[in-house]
Structures are given as structure tokens and as C-alpha cells.
Amino acid sequence: MKVILDQDKCVSGGQCVFAAPEVFDQRDEDGVAVLLMENIPAELQDGVREAADICPALAITLTA
């Protein structure tokens, strides 16, 4: 699985960080999400799916 984060859509909700802290973080200056890894190993995929599902801005896209 690969994850794409559209920072322009991000509303700094931080839900992705709670769902998958190994994959997402937030910038200190404005809270916009940052991607820590694009290619997601199997053991982290459930958290990333949850992050995409709960993102209020729909800023997270998952691909095969």
C-alpha cells in the first residue's frame, strides 16, 4: 500500500497522527500533517486505512 497526503487539503485536525503515528506527524508551526513514509508495511496498514477514513478534509489517498 502507498499513501498520498494532500497537504493543501489538510485542516490540521491531527486525527491521522492518532490513528497511525508511525506514518503521520504534524508540523509544529501550523499543525499541517506530514507523511513519514509513503510505502506502508502490512503491520501498519490498518491504522493508515483508519486515518484515511476519519480525515475530516479527505486529504489522505491510498493506492495499491
Secondary structure, 3 states (H helix, E strand, C coil): CEEEECCCCCCCCCHHHHHCCCCEEECCCCCCEEECCCECCHHHHHHHHHHHHHCCCCCEEEEC
